């Protein structure tokens, strides 16, 4: 078989497509993560931050940020032959949280991206996915100059269940992001299998 072409006489195999959300606080690196790993030009809905938004958007810790996602980020990555992930980055500010319900429709799982310098910014995302029963993985974005904390320390600080994976990553690095995405797919599949087992027993 020629690489990329089906064998003669066989119809092409439709890939399995999975929807993954990328959530977290304002300025945590969601747009960067989607852009780092997407094999297509990512769709971005960024707008410039304005003076009018300063009373609404908390820029503490991200004073150098000049744009913000106002709807979503979208990207695509083929993890292996026949398995494609569609990535939907959620907006981080509270005033855009109303969009999360629509974005989460049909999602297999989620990545909650975390900045340990502003850990409280991810509480809303963790709470959202826990309440809706959407399996998620925590990706700790290791910013330059930020103190590094072991995954177990982050887990305790976020009061996460033992089965929730916590992975250190660099949202700028494609291979690092791929490991996080593989982690969330594995976790979501295991979560789904456990639920099926509970229903049938």
C-alpha positions in Angstrom: 0.0 0.0 0.0 1.3 3.5 -0.9 1.5 5.6 2.3 -1.6 7.8 2.6 -3.7 5.8 0.0 -6.0 2.9 0.7 -5.3 -0.5 -0.9 -6.8 -0.9 -4.4 -10.4 -1.9 -4.1 -10.8 -0.9 -0.4 -12.8 2.2 0.5 -10.9 4.8 2.5 -11.3 4.4 6.3 -13.1 7.3 7.9 -11.0 8.6 10.9 -12.3 8.6 14.4 -12.8 12.3 15.4 -12.8 13.3 19.0 -13.6 16.7 20.5 -11.3 18.0 23.3 -11.8 21.3 25.1 -8.8 23.4 26.3 -9.9 25.5 29.3 -8.4 27.5 32.1 -7.9 30.9 33.5 -7.3 34.2 31.6 -3.8 34.3 30.1 -2.8 30.8 31.0 -1.7 29.8 27.5 -4.8 28.1 25.9 -4.4 29.9 22.5 -0.6 29.1 22.5 -1.3 25.4 23.2 -3.8 25.0 20.4 -1.5 26.9 18.0 1.6 24.9 19.0 0.1 21.5 18.1 -2.5 22.2 15.4 -1.7 20.8 12.0 -3.9 23.3 10.3 -3.8 27.1 10.7 -5.7 27.5 13.9 -8.8 29.6 14.0 -8.5 32.4 16.6 -11.0 34.9 17.8 -8.7 37.3 19.6 -9.4 40.9 20.1 -7.2 43.7 21.6 -7.6 44.4 25.2 -9.0 47.9 25.7 -9.1 50.4 28.5 -12.9 49.8 28.7 -12.2 46.2 29.7 -9.7 46.9 32.5 -12.4 47.2 35.2 -13.8 43.9 34.1 -10.7 41.8 33.2 -8.2 41.1 36.0 -4.8 41.5 34.4 -2.9 40.7 37.6 0.1 38.5 36.7 -0.5 38.9 32.9 0.1 42.6 32.6 2.0 42.1 29.3 -1.0 40.5 27.6 -2.5 42.6 24.8 -5.1 40.3 23.3 -7.8 38.0 24.5 -10.0 35.2 23.1 -13.6 36.3 22.9 -15.2 33.2 21.4 -12.9 30.2 20.9 -9.7 28.8 19.5 -9.9 25.9 17.1 -7.3 23.5 15.9 -6.8 19.9 14.7 -4.2 17.3 15.3 -3.9 13.7 14.0 -2.6 11.7 16.9 -2.1 8.5 14.8 -3.6 7.1 11.6 -7.4 7.1 12.0 -7.5 9.2 15.2 -8.1 13.0 14.9 -8.6 15.4 17.7 -10.5 18.7 17.2 -9.4 21.2 19.8 -11.6 23.9 21.1 -10.0 26.5 23.3 -12.5 28.2 25.7 -12.4 32.0 26.6 -10.9 32.6 30.0 -12.7 35.6 31.3 -15.8 35.2 33.4 -17.9 37.4 31.1 -17.5 34.8 28.4 -18.3 31.7 30.4 -21.8 31.5 29.0 -20.2 30.0 25.9 -18.8 27.0 27.7 -22.1 25.0 27.7 -22.3 25.2 23.9 -18.6 24.4 23.4 -18.7 21.4 25.7 -21.5 19.7 23.7 -20.2 16.4 22.4 -16.7 16.7 24.1 -14.9 13.5 25.0 -12.8 15.3 27.6 -10.9 18.5 28.5 -7.5 19.9 29.4 -7.5 22.4 32.2 -4.4 24.5 31.7 -2.9 25.8 35.0 -0.4 28.5 35.9 0.8 27.8 39.4 1.4 31.5 40.1 -2.4 32.1 39.7 -3.8 28.7 40.7 -7.1 30.1 41.7 -7.9 31.1 38.1 -8.4 27.5 37.2 -10.9 26.6 40.0 -13.9 27.5 37.8 -12.8 25.2 35.0 -12.1 22.3 37.4 -15.5 22.8 39.0 -17.3 23.1 35.7 -16.0 19.7 34.4 -16.5 18.0 37.7 -20.1 19.0 38.0 -20.9 17.9 34.4 -19.0 14.6 34.6 -16.6 15.5 31.8 -13.3 13.8 32.3 -10.4 16.2 32.3 -6.6 16.3 32.6 -4.7 19.1 34.4 -1.8 20.5 32.3 0.6 22.6 34.4 2.0 25.2 32.0 5.6 25.7 33.2 6.2 29.4 32.4 9.8 30.7 32.3 10.8 31.9 35.7 7.8 30.4 37.5 8.5 28.1 40.5 8.2 24.4 39.6 5.9 22.3 41.8 5.6 18.5 41.7 2.4 17.2 40.2 1.2 15.7 43.5 1.5 19.2 45.2 -0.6 20.7 42.4 -3.1 17.9 42.9 -3.4 18.6 46.6 -3.7 22.3 46.1 -6.6 21.8 43.6 -8.2 19.0 45.8 -8.4 16.7 42.8 -9.5 13.1 42.8 -6.7 10.6 42.6 -7.6 9.4 39.1 -7.4 12.9 37.5 -4.0 13.0 35.6 -1.8 16.0 36.4 1.0 16.6 33.8 3.7 19.2 33.6 4.0 20.8 30.1 5.2 23.6 28.0 2.2 25.0 26.0 4.7 26.3 23.3 6.2 22.9 22.6 4.4 20.6 20.2 5.6 17.3 21.7 4.9 18.4 25.2 1.3 19.4 24.3 0.9 16.0 22.5 1.7 14.2 25.7 -1.0 16.1 27.5 -3.6 15.4 24.7 -2.7 11.7 24.7 -3.2 11.8 28.5 -6.7 13.3 28.3 -7.8 10.8 25.6 -6.5 7.8 27.7 -8.2 9.2 30.8 -11.5 9.9 29.0 -11.5 6.4 27.4 -10.9 4.8 30.8 -13.6 7.0 32.4 -16.0 5.9 29.6 -15.2 2.2 30.1 -15.7 2.5 33.9 -19.1 4.1 33.4 -20.2 1.4 30.9 -19.1 -1.3 33.4 -21.1 0.4 36.1 -24.2 0.5 33.9 -24.0 -3.1 32.9 -23.3 -4.6 36.3 
